[in-house]
Amino acid sequence: MYKNILNSIQDVEWYAVVGLLLFITFFTAMLWRTWRMDRAEIDQVSRLPLNDTDPEAQP
């Protein structure tokens, strides 16, 4: 059933190519951003889950 539906869509193979290109682009951009981060920013982000400075979060 699914094969018939996918075969009836014109140029369906491009969806896989576009999806793969989007994934590779996003993954590469995140790797580049991670490698270019300052040490201070890495320390700040690493403490975020443990930082309880939000007054509304207090019981």
C-alpha positions in Angstrom: 0.0 0.0 0.0 2.7 2.5 1.0 4.8 1.6 -2.0 1.9 2.5 -4.3 1.4 5.8 -2.6 5.1 6.7 -2.6 5.5 5.6 -6.3 2.6 7.8 -7.3 4.3 10.9 -5.9 6.3 12.6 -8.6 10.0 13.1 -7.7 9.6 11.6 -4.3 13.3 10.7 -4.2 14.2 14.3 -3.7 12.5 14.4 -0.3 15.1 12.0 1.1 17.9 14.0 -0.5 16.6 17.3 0.9 16.0 15.8 4.3 19.5 14.4 4.4 21.1 17.8 3.3 19.1 19.6 6.0 20.3 17.2 8.7 23.9 17.4 7.6 23.7 21.2 7.4 22.2 21.5 10.9 24.5 19.0 12.4 27.6 20.7 10.9 26.4 24.1 12.1 25.9 22.8 15.7 29.4 21.2 15.7 30.9 24.4 14.4 29.1 26.5 17.0 30.2 24.1 19.8 33.8 24.1 18.7 33.8 28.0 18.6 32.3 28.5 22.0 34.3 30.4 24.7 35.3 28.5 27.8 33.2 31.0 29.9 30.1 30.3 27.9 30.6 26.5 28.2 30.9 26.9 32.0 27.8 29.1 32.1 25.7 26.6 30.0 27.0 23.6 32.0 25.7 25.2 35.3 22.2 26.0 33.9 20.5 22.8 35.1 21.8 23.3 38.6 21.2 27.0 38.8 18.2 27.6 41.2 18.1 31.4 41.0 14.5 31.5 39.7 12.3 32.6 42.6 9.2 31.0 41.2 10.9 27.6 41.3 11.3 27.6 45.0 8.8 25.5 46.9 
